[in-house]
């Protein structure tokens, strides 16, 4: 199972087939967890969190934590030291190993017995995706939708030369300017404005994130 394609007598004997299956195992486990853990999140927000959690970069982080690169090295036969060093540090290889390992566990034990362990291994990635990759505009829109309200954004000011612009935007809700933000792009300024408005519209959202993100 920890056999790289370049070492296998046949490509089908490498970890690549297991990688194909493990990808689906991971997506289902994470999707199920997010669905249950965040009942108020929209489909779009759940999809964004899941996308980050199951990404190659995220899988590589978990693979390193589990020492899967070392397992690959232990199974190397004719690989040159330089090639082995490169492979055991390669993000795509590590991510593939992680997915292949999940497939092997699924084939051996089934889904239900391994689901909790999969989620636990990725728990840090879930929290990182939820707290560090926040779409404030979407959160504000969802919070206002629950209240039957809408938000509009307006550009208040544009400063600087074309190659170094600075935008200031406002989030306007029912004619009231509830948030002002700035950034190097209109989109960034709107996100900043939405963040400020969200704290006023639904303070429990931002307060809850601060608590969840704090060290335990």
C-alpha positions in Angstrom: 0.0 0.0 0.0 2.9 2.3 0.7 4.4 1.7 -2.8 5.1 4.6 -5.1 4.2 4.1 -8.8 7.8 4.5 -9.8 8.8 1.5 -7.7 5.8 -0.8 -8.5 6.2 -3.6 -11.0 2.8 -2.5 -12.3 1.2 0.9 -11.8 -2.0 -0.8 -10.4 0.1 -2.2 -7.6 1.0 1.3 -6.3 -1.1 3.2 -3.8 -2.9 5.1 -6.6 -6.0 2.9 -6.8 -6.4 3.2 -3.0 -6.0 7.0 -3.3 -9.0 7.1 -5.7 -11.2 5.3 -3.1 -9.8 7.1 -0.1 -10.7 10.5 -1.5 -14.4 9.6 -1.4 -14.1 8.1 2.1 -12.6 11.4 3.4 -15.1 13.6 1.7 -18.0 11.6 3.1 -16.6 11.6 6.7 -16.0 15.3 6.6 -19.3 16.2 4.9 -21.2 14.2 7.5 -19.3 15.8 10.4 -19.9 19.4 9.0 -23.6 18.7 8.4 -24.1 17.6 12.0 -21.8 20.1 13.7 -23.0 23.2 12.0 -26.8 22.9 11.4 -27.2 26.7 10.8 -24.6 26.9 8.0 -25.7 27.1 4.4 -24.8 24.6 1.8 -22.4 27.1 0.2 -20.5 27.7 3.5 -20.4 24.0 4.3 -19.0 23.3 0.8 -16.2 25.9 1.2 -15.1 24.5 4.6 -15.2 20.9 3.2 -13.2 22.0 0.2 -10.4 23.4 2.3 -10.4 20.5 4.8 -10.1 17.8 2.1 -7.6 19.8 -0.1 -4.2 18.4 -1.0 -2.5 20.9 1.3 -4.7 19.9 4.2 -4.2 16.1 3.6 -0.5 16.6 3.4 -0.5 18.3 6.9 -2.3 15.4 8.4 -0.1 12.9 6.6 3.0 14.5 8.1 1.4 14.5 11.6 0.8 10.7 11.1 4.3 10.1 9.8 3.1 8.6 6.5 6.2 9.9 4.7 8.3 7.7 7.0 6.1 4.7 6.2 6.7 5.3 2.5 10.5 5.5 3.1 10.4 2.2 5.0 8.8 0.5 2.0 11.3 1.9 -0.6 13.5 -0.7 -2.3 15.6 0.7 -5.1 14.9 4.4 -4.7 17.9 6.7 -4.6 18.3 8.7 -1.3 17.8 12.0 -3.1 14.6 10.8 -4.8 13.3 9.3 -1.5 13.9 12.6 0.4 12.0 14.5 -2.3 9.1 12.1 -2.4 8.6 11.9 1.4 8.4 15.7 1.5 6.2 16.2 -1.6 2.8 17.6 -0.8 1.0 15.6 -3.5 2.6 12.4 -2.5 1.8 12.9 1.2 -1.8 13.7 0.4 -2.1 10.7 -1.8 -0.6 8.4 0.9 -3.2 9.8 3.4 -6.1 9.0 1.1 -4.7 5.6 0.3 -4.4 4.8 4.0 -8.0 5.8 4.5 -9.1 3.5 1.6 -7.2 0.6 3.2 -8.9 1.2 6.5 -12.3 1.4 4.8 -11.7 -1.9 3.0 -10.6 -3.6 6.2 -13.1 -2.3 8.6 -15.9 -0.6 6.7 -17.0 3.1 7.0 -18.7 3.3 10.4 -15.9 2.0 12.6 -13.3 4.4 11.1 -15.5 7.5 10.6 -14.8 9.0 14.0 -11.1 8.5 13.8 -11.0 10.2 10.4 -12.8 13.2 11.7 -10.6 13.4 14.8 -7.5 13.3 12.6 -8.8 16.3 10.6 -10.4 18.2 13.6 -7.7 20.8 13.6 -8.1 21.4 9.8 -11.9 21.8 10.3 -11.4 24.5 12.9 -8.7 26.2 10.9 -11.0 26.3 7.8 -13.9 27.6 9.8 -12.0 30.3 11.7 -9.3 31.4 9.3 -11.0 31.3 5.9 -14.1 33.3 6.8 -16.3 34.8 4.1 -17.7 37.7 6.1 -19.9 38.8 3.2 -21.6 35.5 3.0 -22.0 35.3 6.8 -23.6 38.8 6.9 -25.9 37.9 4.0 -27.0 34.7 5.8 -27.5 36.5 9.1 -29.6 39.2 7.4 -31.7 36.7 5.5 -32.8 35.2 8.8 -34.0 38.6 9.8 -35.6 39.4 6.4 -33.1 42.1 5.6 -30.5 42.8 2.8 -27.2 44.5 2.5 -25.8 46.8 -0.2 -22.1 47.9 -0.6 -21.0 51.3 -1.7 -17.6 52.7 -2.5 -16.8 55.7 -0.3 -13.3 56.5 -1.4 -10.6 55.4 -3.8 -7.1 56.6 -3.0 -3.6 56.2 -4.6 -2.3 55.7 -8.1 -3.6 52.9 -10.4 -0.8 50.5 -9.3 -1.4 51.1 -5.6 -5.1 51.7 -5.1 -6.8 51.8 -1.7 -10.5 51.3 -1.5 -12.9 52.3 1.3 -16.3 50.7 1.2 -19.4 50.7 3.4 -22.0 48.0 4.2 -25.4 49.7 4.1 -28.4 47.9 5.6 -31.8 49.5 5.3 -30.2 52.9 4.6 -27.9 52.7 7.6 -24.2 52.4 7.3 -23.3 49.7 9.7 -19.8 48.8 8.6 -16.8 50.5 6.9 -13.7 48.7 5.6 -10.7 49.4 3.5 -8.4 47.2 1.4 -6.2 47.1 -1.7 -9.2 45.9 -3.8 -12.9 46.6 -3.7 -13.6 43.0 -2.7 -11.2 43.2 0.2 -12.8 46.4 1.4 -16.3 45.0 1.2 -15.1 42.0 3.3 -13.7 44.3 5.9 -17.0 46.3 6.0 -19.0 43.2 6.2 -17.0 42.0 9.2 -17.7 45.2 11.1 -21.4 45.1 10.2 -21.7 41.5 11.2 -20.5 42.2 14.7 -23.4 44.6 15.0 -26.1 42.6 13.3 -25.2 39.2 14.8 -22.6 39.6 17.6 -23.0 36.0 18.7 -21.4 34.8 15.4 -18.1 36.8 16.0 -18.1 36.2 19.7 -18.5 32.4 19.2 -15.7 32.4 16.7 -13.4 34.2 19.1 -14.1 31.6 21.8 -13.7 28.6 19.4 -10.4 30.0 18.1 -8.9 30.6 21.5 -6.2 28.2 22.8 -7.6 25.5 25.0 
